[in-house]
Structures are given as C-alpha cells and as structure tokens.
Amino acid sequence: MSRISCPVLTERITDAATAAALICHGDHVGFSGFTGAGYPKALPRALARRMSDAHDRGDEFRIGLWTGASTAPDADGALAQVNGISSRLPYNSDPTLRRLINSGDVEYIDEHLSHSAQHMWFGFYGRLDIAVVEVTAILPGGVLVPSTSVGNNKTWLDRADRVILEVNHWQPRELEGFHDIYEGTALPPHRRPIQLTEPLQRIGDPYLHVDPDKVVAVVETDHPDRNSPFSPPNETSRAIADHVLDFLRHEVSAGRMPPGLLPLQSGVGNVANAVLAGLDGSEFTGLVAFTEVIQDAMLDLLDSGTLRAASATSFGLSELGAKRFMANIEAYKGRILLRSEEISNHPELVRRLGVMAMNGMIEADIYGNVNSTHVMGSSIMNGIGGSGDFARNAFLSFFLTPSTAKNGAISTIVPMVSHVDHTEHDVHVIVTEHGLADLRGKSPRARAQQVIRNCAHPSFRDALHSYTERAWAAHPHGRHTPHLLAEALSWHERYIESGEM
C-alpha cells in the first residue's frame, strides 16, 4: 500500500540525488531528527556526495544545519566528513563534527532545546531556506504522519521556504496516533497558558501539516533509525541508581512526594538508563514520564507496569528496543505520546507538572555548579540539550555521574567547574557511586562539605577538603564562596595529563 495518498505530492516523488540538487551552497537547512530517531536517511548522503564533488572541483559547498537535536553518522557525520557544514544548532553528538567545531571550522550555536523554535521565529538564526523532514506517510492535503521523533519539525515545516519530505517505509505505519502536535504557541505579547495539566493529556493534533505548494520533492526510503546499543548496568551505575532510589523513598516518607512519585525526566545515556532500570521491581508503580527521549529502560517500565505512560519528543532505542517496540506497537498506543520539543521541554509545563529531572554531567564543583558541555572550559562535547530546560524548572533536579573519569585519573568533583551550564541555584541533588548530596536549603560552605564527603572519590577527598579550608582561611572578607583561583584552574590540567586533549 502506498504511503503517499496526496495526489499533488505523488507527482513530486523523485530520487535522493535529484532532491539534493535543490540545496545550494550557503543555504540554511532544517533537518528532522532527535537523538538518532526520525532524521532524513537518503538525502544527507546524496548531499554529501554533491559537496564532495564540488570540493574536488575547487568549489565551496557548505550549509548551515539546524535540527531538533543529534542525528546520526549518515546525516551529521556524512556532511561533516566532507566539511559541508558551516554552522550547526542546537545540539550535536557526532565525533567528526565535534572536532570541526572545536577546531573553529564550524560555528556552533549551543541552545536550550526549548529556545530553538522560538529563536527561529524571532529570526536570530536567519532565514530557513529548506526543510528536510522524515515522515511515516503523506495524507491528502499535506497532512503528515510523523515518524519516531517530532523535535522542531513543526517549526521547520511552517517557516521553511521550501520542503523536501522523506517517506520512510521502515517506520511502522501504525505510528499514526502516537503524536500530539500543539499549534497554539505564540510569541509575546500574544501568549496564552498552555492547557496541559497531566503528562498524557492531548492538546493538539496527531498530524504535522505542510503547505503542499512548498514541497519541492518527495523521496521514499526504507532505512532504520540510528539504534545505538546501551551498555548493561555496571557496578558504578547500579550504585548511582541505588542512591537515587533510597533518596526517593526518603522523599515519600517525608511527605514531599506522593507514593507514585512525580513525573520523571531522564537524560540520554547509560547511567540514566540504569537509574530507570533500578525503578523496575521497586515498590514504585503507576509512574508517568514527561521527558525528551524514550529509551529501552522506559519500555521495560511500561511492560512491567511500573510506568503507566510516557510523554516525550523522540525515541532513543537500541536495535533490540526498536524491534520490540514495533512487535508490540499496538500495546504502546495510548501510553506513549510524542510532542514537539517546544512542548516536551517547555518551562511552564515542567514547573506545573512538578517534574523530577535526572541528567548527566561532565563535572560538578564543591558549591554545586555543574558543567555538562565542555572539557577544560573550551572544548564542547555535545551541548546542553534539554538539561537546562528541566533543571531550572524541575521540582527536583538531579545530576548524576561516576566520581572519576579516565580510569580514575580525573575527579569529576572539582573545586571550580571550568564551564558553568547549571548554576548552584538550579542544582538540587548530586549523585555519584559513592553517595548523594542533597543541596537544598544549604549554604555554600555546607554544600561543599556534603559534596566532598558524600560524592567525591576517596582518592580526591583529602585534596578537596584541604582546598576548601585553605580557601576559607585565605579570604577573611570573602568567605561566602571562597576560591584559590590558580589552584582551582590547575585541577583541569589533569585532562591534558590523562591524554583527554
């Protein structure tokens, strides 16, 4: 059965190379995609071949690339390999592109994900020349069945001058009905409250929409998402999960949280996945998630009944997780809802729902400031993603990390972070395998004592205690958050010594 039932757009079906020829040097291009799901599969590779041919002729061919979040090696990676990206936003995880950003060859705009659509509407990024969006099906009148991510697709389709659609037959046709696309966002001073008071409440439409007159090409594909495997929980990640679960039990017993907890948000990665896995088999049941990405562990929780429902903007499954979802897709319908990232990450909704946010980090300092994006303050890893949207507005904000990196050579608990993404005012709880520091209601000095005592690796505790006491003694009139600046910065030289840079 055809996935394209719109007569007007059936006439625009073409191959990827022909569609890629519609993109020109200097264009701003908006790709679909979020955490390796729902990104265009055929056009980026065809475009990379055009760029490579142009460079062989001595011609420059680079584009500005905008997405929802990360894509995959055959999208970001393919274009980066031929040096075809001049600027990138709002999030990247491709190692080749990361090297180009850190060498200064690509301008990178690292944005809060909830801001990216709004900033596009304000015109801060310039004009969007063309959008390339993967969909599951095209219905009459430019009605689109979204695929495994939504991200910024609504905004790209609305604002782009021209649109290329990729219809991916790998995506299950049964995805129709899994989405809730809200069209009611507006710019100040015309904003109205978003009437969402429960994570699985529907406030929009199951479909994306596009003006058929803007669609210049339709490409059919049959290619899987980037389904990255997760490492099984190890001793460190299980210990972190145990500390989080014990803390949640304490919050329930103290009356600060109901027995069914509050809506969960979990960042992407092995530690976050392990924390979710730790909830399975615990006494906590009937949970809900209001998050960005549905990982394998959330499918486990949905299957066991620990999690009754999840709202997100994307999937981020392993290959086995994707097969499992597809095999049981009807059982998940009505329990999983995918939204635009301007809704999944919206500060108003995160605050109203009382979300518990759990995110990873690169390092935290003794006063509770967190660096989640930069090594040695200068070299970007991936970007802030949605962690800032949730951390600042969450009812409870956790940051999780092993206590050391580089095989124990580097402490992730440091005197002063080399780059601040989340200030001490937005960080409630820091967790490592050694323990948990609840920073709520504590002065900086009390925070420092608890972070060092509970979270730092034993190999680094004495040095951190010594630093704190010497900084206190050296600043008789500046003892609120005292620092020995030269010594604090010297901690980050360990990255060079360990071979990180």
Order of alpha helices (4+ residues) and beta strands (2+ residues): alpha-beta-alpha-beta-alpha-beta-alpha-beta-alpha-beta-alpha-beta-beta-alpha-beta-beta-beta-alpha-beta-alpha-beta-beta-alpha-beta-beta-alpha-alpha-beta-alpha-alpha-beta-beta-beta-beta-beta-alpha-beta-beta-beta-beta-beta-beta-alpha-alpha-alpha-alpha
